[in-house]
Amino acid sequence: TVTYSLDTVAPLAPVVGLASAIRSSDKNPLWTWEYGPNDLDTSVDTATCTIHGPHGYTSVKINCGHHYSPTLGGLDGVYTLTVTLTDPAGNTASQTSPSYTLDDTAPPGPTVFLKHPSHFAGLDRHPVWSVSGPGTLMCTLLRGGRTGTPIAPEAVCPTPTTYSLVGLNDGEFTLKVIAVDSVHNPSSPAFQSYVLAPSAPDVQAPKGNSATAVWTVISNGNPRDTNICTLIHAGAAVVAPRACSDHPTFDMSGRPAGSYTLSVVQVGAQDVHSAPGTASWTWVVARANNHPSGGPPPPNGNNNPTGPTVPGGLGPRHKSPNSVLPPPVRKAIGLAKQGLPHAGGALSGIVPPFIQNVHPNRLADAVTSAVQGVVQAVGSAGGGTGFPLLLLGFVLAFLIAQNRIDRRDPKLALASIAADDLVEFRLPPSRRDWP
């Protein structure tokens, strides 16, 4: 006897669901399935999971689990899972899951540009960027360039978007922007940098006219920035750019007089340079320290010699009335003072003959008195220069006038003293009889 069982009743259809999002870039979506309700003989059924995808993609798994998460090997597109239950008699029942869309394609990249300030570098600590692109825009502020360190976490950013740099060091800051589509596919990032530059330092010129010139530099921004100083004279750098402190000092001894300009640039992080700050100072060579011993004193502001004066307005020190006369005249006056007989002869060829015959005492006194008066008057008016030739002319005119008055005879004014019969010739008085 052989028993044959006829079974034409199919199993109850399973319940198939999609645990993952219906659209994603995830290539491992999660499906679930369960036996149909009131199916009492499930232990004899065999479950087969079949995945159908774009471009004829098919994947089959026998005895698949109730939580099925395969790796999709196809291209982007729509995928479905069909679960088929087969009983021992070959009866089948199947159910298809909701569709799953694989979207692993990144969206187009966003666009970002610096809106304010208009230049890539500036002093503004609240830069503003304009961003645009598909999907959701995510922004991250970096310290440095594209590979810099994030200083603000990634977050959804509107357009325009701004960040505060108050309290941060000078240097480069970069905004990184990505676009994310509905399935969280990130786009390629876009970058735009902004350089926070230190402002130009405040430079103050030295006080006074010391050979040790000390400038003052007041830095702006970060106190850890460094200063680079350059000393300029007549359009050329006389001291090459170098690091300097807040009080750069330069030795001016040996340098020519004139205007000197100190240019200072503040250097911040990432070698960011500020605009230069400048200050000019006029170096006047000190007279007391730079005048060579024994030489003439340097000119003053009026291009006239300077120096101590003696009473009476006679000009610089060591200047006497007779010192402005030619050497022969000074010699003759000296001989006359001493009562020597060659006083008149010393004036030969310089003064008229009638003056040569005047008594030495009279000549010396007259010349001395005239020279003193004229030198004082002319010296006061001429700034102490003396004008030797002009003085000599005044002296000669004075003596001629005096000779005319004393002689009282115009016809004899130019005659020899020996021709005057009123003149009595005798030996000169002794030294104690001199007036």
PEMO-V26001 format. One line per field, one symbol per residue. ss: DSSP state (2 for helix, 1 for strand, 0 for the rest). phi: phi as a letter, one per 40 degrees, with the letter a starting at -180 (. if undefined). psi: psi as a letter, one per 40 degrees, with the letter a starting at -180 (. if undefined). A space follows every 10 residues. Layout:
# PEMO-V26001
ss->???
phi->???
psi->???
This chain:
# PEMO-V26001
ss->0000000000 0000111100 0011000000 1111000000 0222011111 1102220111 1100001100 0000001111 1111110000 0111110001 1100000000 1111110000 1100000111 1100011111 1110000011 1111110000 1100000000 1111111111 0000010001 1111110000 0111000000 0111011100 0000011111 1110011111 1111000011 1000000111 1111111022 2010001111 1110002222 0000000010 0000100010 0000010000 2222002222 2222222200 0000222000 0022220002 2222222222 2222222222 2200000222 2222222222 2222222002 2200002220 0000000000 22200
phi->.bbbbcbbcc ccccbbbbcc ccaacccbcb bbaacccgcc bccccbcbbb bbbcfgcabb bcfcccbbbc ccbcccicbb bbbbbbcccg cbababcccb bcbbcccdcc baaccacccc babccbcbbb baicgccbbb cbchccbccc bbccacbcbc bbbcbcgccc icbbcbbbbb ccbgcccccb bacabccccc ccbbcccgbc cbcbcbbbcb gccccbbbbb cbafgbccbc dacaccbcbb cccgcccicb bbbbbcbbcf fcbcccbbab accbcccccb cccgcccccc ccgbcbicbb dggcgccgcb dcccccdccc ccccccdcgc ccccccccgb bcccccccdd cccccccccc cccccccccc cbggchfdcc cccccccccc cccccccfbd cccbcccccc cccbcacccc ccccc
psi->hhhhhhhehi iihihhihdi iehiehegih iiiiiiiehe feeeihhhhh hhaifehhhh hifiidhhgi hheaiiahii hhhhhhidee hihiiiiiih hhgehiiiii hhihdhidie iaehegihih iiiiahhhih hihaadfihh ehihihhahi iiiheheiii ahhhhhhihh aeefhiiiii ihihhhiiih ihhhiihafi eghhihhhii bheeiiihih hhhfeihehi hiiiaeghhi heheiiiahh hhhhhhhaif fhhiiihihi hhhhhhddde hiheiiiiia defiiiiiii iefeaiiehi deeeiidddd dddddddefi eedddeehed iiddddeihd dddddddddd dddddddddd deeeddgddd dddddddddd dddddddehd dedeiiddeh eehhhiiiii deei.
